[in-house]
Structure formats: C-alpha cells, structure tokens
C-alpha cells in the first residue's frame, strides 16, 4: 500500500469513527463537518477514484432500521366529529386497536383506542338510570371527546428502537407516523415491530458485516460474523480496543439482534498478554 493509500485509509477511518460517534451522540456538528470536508477535498482533488454514492453492497446504511421501513402507509383514520359508534365499527372492520384523529388540515390531534371506547361506555352506563333491559350506546360522544391528546407520534426517519421504547413507555398499541409539520404519513403497530424480529439469521449477519465494513472500514474477512437465533458472535482480529468496542456496539444496534458474543482480539491486548 502506497503512502497516499495509507493516508486515504486513515482519513476514511476517521470519517467512520466520527460517524459512529454521531450515533452515540458524542460528536459535535463541527466534528462531522471537518471529517466530511476532508473527504470532499480528496474527492475533488482526485475525481474518478472514489465510488459514486449509492453503488456497492452497502445495504441499509448505519445498521439502523427506521420507522419508514415497517410502517403502514394505509392507515384507518377518523375526524374529530366522528361518532363513537362509527369509530367502533371501523376498528372492528379493519381489526385495529386504535385510530389517529385528524383535523381539517390533516394534522394528527389525538388517538382513540379501544380502551378509550370502553371507558366511554362505562361512563355512559354509570350516567344512565338503571332501567332493566336497556343497553347504552357504545361510547357516547365523538372522537374529539374520546381521544387521548396531544397524540404521541414519531418521525419516519427515527430508529425502530425509539418507536419501540416510546410505545412501551406509554403503553401504546399504535403510534402515528408524522412529518415535521405533524401531517400523518402512516402508522406503526406492535405487530409491525415484532415482524422485524422474524428476520432470518442470514439477513442479520449480512447487515452486521455491511455495518462493520462501511462504518469501521474493517477489511473484508478480518472479522467473522455468525448468527444463531438472533445472537451475533464476532470473532477475528481488529486494530485496537476502540475498534473492538465499536464493532460490538454497532453489531448490537442492528435491529433484531438479541445479544452479541465478543470473541474479537486486538494487537494491544495480545502484546500486553505476552508481556505478562
């Protein structure tokens, strides 16, 4: 490898390390700008020597499954004036447990769930005189009265881990996906999240390999990746403890990975062991 190749390799590793730091929230905007500037300068100085964006077998970039990858764009919705009885009918017909409520501009203003309808029915029962044989209407009122507002939403470019955490923390079965202005783009349900965990081990292994190669620029074949039942095993040698730690954490960030078994070694560790 020439001196220039060594320099380019070091420069790209710096870019990969900076990108990794952004995933963890440690890199500043200036760090990213400086790293990108160094690469852009080389691309300008040496046109034709770098692959065009979008080529190659990079797979899903940065090992992060996004909300847009699994969200349903055909969502069942209601308006603020939709009667509770119609909401119950829509839920039953489409087999959904919750529906977003939209205003006149298509903005998500709330969500009505099965629990909201049941609570409304209980209130209706309590308010009625106890007349034998009388059955109250399902959920008196409209979506505006029943909905949980403001709605908890998520952006399509957010990682699925964020969607799972948000749904778990708030006890949600459905999460509206909105753009930056709050317009509905789709919905994500617990079933959508669970579908990712049905990924084949071979698919997970391929994504882990792509991440290690594209983010950390590990030479092809230097790290062996095997997956069984969602558990990733990394073996081989990397160039330092920092790279080893980053490889394990990046592999763990791949969606549907249950655990990572670290069998990697680094030169510094081997040298230290030899001295003892």
C-alpha positions in Angstrom: 0.0 0.0 0.0 1.4 3.4 -1.0 1.7 6.4 1.3 -1.3 8.0 -0.3 -3.3 4.8 0.2 -2.3 4.8 3.8 -3.4 8.4 4.1 -6.8 7.7 2.5 -7.3 4.7 4.6 -6.7 6.7 7.8 -8.9 9.6 6.5 -11.8 7.2 5.9 -11.4 5.5 9.2 -11.5 8.9 10.8 -14.8 9.6 9.0 -16.2 6.2 10.0 -15.2 6.9 13.7 -16.8 10.3 13.6 -20.0 8.9 12.1 -20.0 6.2 14.8 -19.7 8.9 17.4 -22.7 10.7 16.0 -24.8 7.6 16.5 -23.9 7.7 20.2 -24.4 11.5 20.5 -20.7 12.2 21.2 -19.7 14.1 18.0 -20.3 17.8 17.6 -21.5 19.4 14.4 -18.0 20.8 13.8 -16.5 17.2 14.1 -18.8 15.9 11.4 -18.3 19.0 9.2 -14.5 18.7 9.4 -14.5 14.9 8.7 -16.8 15.4 5.7 -14.7 18.3 4.4 -11.5 16.2 4.4 -13.2 13.5 2.3 -14.8 16.0 0.0 -11.5 17.7 -0.6 -9.9 14.4 -1.6 -12.8 13.6 -3.9 -12.4 16.9 -5.7 -8.6 16.6 -6.0 -8.9 13.0 -7.3 -12.0 12.7 -9.4 -12.9 9.2 -10.6 -11.0 7.4 -7.8 -13.9 7.2 -5.4 -17.1 5.2 -6.0 -20.3 7.1 -6.7 -22.9 7.3 -3.9 -25.4 4.5 -3.9 -23.2 1.9 -5.6 -21.9 -1.2 -3.9 -23.4 -3.6 -1.5 -23.8 -1.2 1.4 -27.3 -2.5 2.4 -29.3 -0.5 5.0 -26.9 2.4 6.0 -25.7 2.7 9.6 -27.3 -0.6 10.7 -30.4 1.3 11.8 -33.8 0.1 10.8 -36.1 3.1 10.5 -39.7 3.6 11.2 -40.4 4.0 7.5 -39.1 0.5 6.8 -42.1 -1.2 8.5 -44.8 1.5 8.9 -48.2 1.1 7.2 -49.0 4.0 4.9 -52.6 2.9 4.5 -54.0 4.0 7.9 -57.5 4.0 9.2 -58.3 7.5 10.5 -61.2 9.4 11.9 -62.1 13.1 12.2 -62.8 15.0 15.4 -66.6 14.9 14.7 -66.7 11.1 14.0 -69.2 9.5 16.4 -68.0 6.9 18.8 -70.3 4.2 17.2 -68.6 4.8 13.8 -65.2 4.6 15.4 -66.0 1.2 17.0 -67.3 -0.1 13.7 -64.2 1.0 11.8 -62.0 -0.7 14.4 -63.9 -3.9 14.1 -64.0 -3.9 10.3 -60.3 -3.2 9.9 -59.2 -5.2 13.0 -57.2 -2.3 14.5 -56.9 -1.4 18.2 -56.6 2.4 17.7 -57.1 5.1 15.1 -55.5 8.5 14.7 -57.7 11.6 14.8 -57.1 14.2 12.2 -58.2 17.8 12.0 -59.3 19.7 8.8 -55.7 20.2 7.7 -54.8 16.5 8.1 -52.8 17.1 11.3 -52.8 14.4 14.0 -54.5 15.9 17.0 -55.1 12.7 19.0 -55.6 8.9 19.1 -58.7 7.0 20.0 -58.1 3.4 21.3 -60.2 0.5 22.3 -59.5 1.5 25.9 -60.9 5.0 25.3 -64.1 3.5 23.8 -64.5 1.1 26.8 -64.0 3.9 29.3 -66.6 6.0 27.5 -69.1 3.1 27.6 -68.5 2.7 31.3 -69.2 6.4 31.9 -72.4 6.1 29.8 -73.6 3.1 31.8 -72.9 5.0 35.1 -74.9 8.1 33.9 -78.0 6.2 32.8 -80.9 5.3 35.1 -81.0 1.7 36.0 -83.7 0.6 33.6 -83.9 -3.2 33.2 -83.1 -4.4 29.7 -81.7 -1.0 28.5 -78.3 -1.0 26.7 -76.4 2.2 26.3 -74.8 3.3 23.0 -71.2 2.3 22.6 -69.1 5.3 23.6 -71.3 8.3 23.7 -69.7 11.4 22.1 -67.3 12.0 19.3 -63.6 11.4 18.6 -62.9 14.9 20.0 -64.3 13.8 23.4 -62.8 10.3 23.4 -59.3 10.9 22.1 -56.0 11.0 24.0 -54.5 14.3 23.2 -51.9 15.5 22.3 -51.0 12.5 20.3 -47.7 10.8 20.9 -46.1 10.5 17.4 -42.9 9.6 15.7 -41.0 10.6 12.6 -40.4 8.1 9.7 -36.6 8.5 9.9 -36.5 7.7 13.7 -34.9 4.3 14.5 -37.3 1.5 15.3 -35.7 1.2 18.8 -37.1 4.7 19.5 -40.6 3.6 18.4 -40.5 0.5 20.5 -39.3 2.5 23.5 -42.0 5.2 23.0 -44.8 2.6 22.7 -43.6 0.6 25.7 -43.2 3.6 28.0 -46.6 5.0 27.1 -48.5 1.7 26.9 -49.4 2.3 23.2 -50.5 -0.3 20.7 -50.4 2.1 17.7 -48.1 5.1 17.0 -48.9 7.6 14.3 -46.0 8.5 12.0 -45.9 12.2 11.0 -43.8 14.6 9.0 -42.1 17.6 10.6 -45.4 19.6 10.3 -47.5 17.0 12.0 -49.2 15.6 8.9 -50.0 11.8 9.1 -47.8 9.6 6.9 -48.7 6.3 8.3 -48.9 4.2 11.5 -46.7 1.7 13.2 -48.1 -1.0 15.5 -46.6 -3.6 17.9 -47.2 -6.2 15.2 -45.0 -4.1 12.8 -42.3 -4.0 15.4 -42.5 -7.7 16.0 -42.2 -8.5 12.3 -38.6 -7.3 12.3 -37.7 -9.9 14.9 -38.7 -12.6 12.4 -35.7 -11.7 10.3 -33.6 -14.6 9.3 -30.2 -15.1 10.9 -28.5 -14.9 7.5 -30.1 -11.4 6.9 -28.9 -10.2 10.3 -25.4 -11.5 9.6 -25.3 -9.7 6.2 -26.3 -6.4 7.8 -23.7 -6.7 10.6 -21.0 -7.4 8.0 -22.1 -4.4 6.0 -22.0 -2.1 9.0 -18.5 -3.2 10.1 -17.2 -2.8 6.6 -18.9 0.5 5.8 -18.7 2.3 9.2 -15.5 1.0 10.7 -13.9 0.1 7.3 -12.8 -3.3 8.5 -11.1 -5.3 5.8 -13.3 -7.9 4.3 -12.8 -11.2 6.1 -10.9 -9.8 9.1 -14.0 -10.3 11.3 -16.1 -13.4 11.2 -19.8 -12.8 11.8 -22.1 -15.7 12.7 -25.7 -15.5 14.0 -27.9 -18.1 15.6 -31.4 -17.3 16.9 -30.6 -13.6 16.7 -27.4 -13.9 18.8 -24.4 -12.5 17.0 -20.9 -13.9 17.5 -17.9 -11.7 16.4 -14.5 -13.4 16.0 -11.2 -12.3 14.4 -8.7 -9.5 14.9 -9.2 -5.7 14.8 -6.7 -2.9 15.1 -7.4 -1.7 18.7 -9.6 -1.8 21.7 -11.6 1.2 20.5 -12.4 -0.6 17.2 -13.3 -3.7 19.1 -15.7 -1.8 21.4 -17.3 0.0 18.4 -17.7 -3.3 16.5 -19.6 -4.9 19.4 -21.8 -1.9 19.9 -22.6 -1.4 16.3 -23.5 -5.1 15.9 -25.8 -4.8 18.9 -27.5 -1.8 17.3 -28.7 -3.9 14.3 -32.4 -4.4 14.8 -33.5 -7.9 15.9 -30.1 -8.7 17.4 -30.7 -10.3 20.8 -27.2 -10.3 22.1 -23.5 -10.0 20.9 -20.8 -12.5 21.9 -17.4 -10.8 21.7 -14.6 -13.1 20.6 -12.5 -10.4 19.0 -8.9 -9.7 19.8 -6.7 -6.6 19.3 -2.9 -6.3 18.9 -2.5 -4.2 22.0 -4.2 -6.9 24.1 -2.1 -9.7 22.6 1.1 -7.7 23.3 0.0 -7.0 26.9 -0.7 -10.6 27.4 2.6 -11.7 26.0 4.5 -9.3 28.4 2.8 -10.9 31.4 
